[in-house]
Amino acid sequence: MRVKPIGIIHSPFKCKKDAPIQPSRSDAIGEIEVFKEYQEGLEDIEGFSHIILIYWFHKSKGYNLKVKPFLDTQLRGLFATRAPMRPNQIGLSVVKLLRRKENILFVEGIDIIDGAPLLDIKPYVPDFEPGEKIKIGWLKGKIK
């Protein structure tokens, strides 16, 4: 399996301790630099209010299969959390698209550490998400 970055993420966060826990807890502005060779693929993206960024947790090292998530005091299974230290260090964030200037996307709600390699971008489309009642496991009662 080969993965090749399509760009780089620029944010005000230089290390993990400075970054918000999730995009919904951030109003920070960031720039998504898509490499020029992929710029044509950004055509029509301005029509979407939100985009999904798929990126590499480039500062993350190692992982544990049991972790203590930020909203809990107990150990939980890694795959039942959004912890950044994972076997495959893939991150996913939904951010608000403010505007595009050539190969740069200006976004709001970024929670990503500066310099993260961008792997992919997808438009966020609520109608494509599951419509049935969503269960949130151990997070029930911990978030609004």
N, C-alpha and C positions, 0 to 999 in steps of 0.2 A: 504494500500500500504506500502510495506517495502522496504527500500533501504539499502544495506549493502556495505560499502566501500571495494574496492578490493586492496587498497594501499594508499600511501600518496605521495604528491608532495613536492619535496624539490627545493627551488629556492633561489636566493639571495635577494628576496624582502620580508621584514619583515612586511611591512604595505602598505596600499592602495596607499598612496602618493608616494611611491618609485617604484611602479609597472608601467610598460608601459601600454598605453591605449589598445593596441591590439597586438597580436603576430607579425603581419607584421611590427610593429614599435619597435621590440626587436631583439637583437642579443645575449641576455643572455642565458647562459647554465643552464640547470636544470637537476635534476635526478628524475625519476619516479620510486618509490619503489613499486613494486607489491608484495603483501604479498605472502609468500612462498606457501601457499595453492592454489594459482592461477598461479604459475609460469609456469606450463605446458601449459597454455593457450597462452603463449608468443611465442610458437614454430612457426616458419615461419615469424615472424614479421619483421625480418631483411631485408627481400626483399622489404620492402616499404620505400620510402624516407621520407614520412610524415605520421603522425598519428593524429587522433582526440582524444583529452582528454576531457572526460566529468567528471566534478568534482563539489564539493559543495563549494559555496562562504561562507566559514566558518567564515569570519570576517564581513559579511554583516548583517545588522540589519534593519528590517522594509523595507517598500517600499512606493512609491507614484505612482499613475497611470499616472501622468504627471511629466516629468523630463526634465532638460536642458542638452542635450548631449554635449560631449566635443567638437564637431565640429560645434556647433550652439549656438545661443543666445536666441532662443525661446523655450518655453515649448513644448514638444512633448509627444505623447502617449508612455508609457513605452514599449509596445510591438512593437513599431516602432524604438526601440533603442537596444543597447547591454549593457545597464546600469546594474551593478551588484546587485543593490538592487531590488529584485523581489519577488513575492509571494512564488514561489518555487526557492530557491537560487541555481539554477543549472547553471554552467558555461560550456562553450565549447571553446576550443582553438585548432587550427591546428598548430602543431609544426613539425620541422624537426627532424627526428630520426637519430642520429649520430651513435649510436652503442648500443649493448645490452651486459651486463655482468650478466649472471644468471638471477636474478629477478629484475635487475636494468636497466632501459632504460635511456640513456643519450640523451638529446634533446637540440635543439637550437631554439631560438625564444620564449622562455617562457615568459608569462605575468601574471603568477599566484602567489598569495601570498603564501609564505612558510607555509607548514603544511596543505594545503587544502586536504581534503579527496578525493581520486580518486574513481569515481563511475564506469567508464568503459573506454575502449580504442577501437577505431575502426581504420582500415586503411583508409587513405585518397586516394580515387580513382577518379581522375577527370572525367573519363568516366561515373561514376555513378551520377554525378552532372547534373543539367539541362543544355541542350545544346542550348536552345533558348536564344534570347536576354534577358538579365537580367536587370530589372529596379531597381534602388537604391533609389527611393523615394526622400525625403528631402535631402539626401546626394549628389544628383546630383550637380556637380560643386564645391563640397567641398573637394573631394578626387580625386587623380589621378588614 
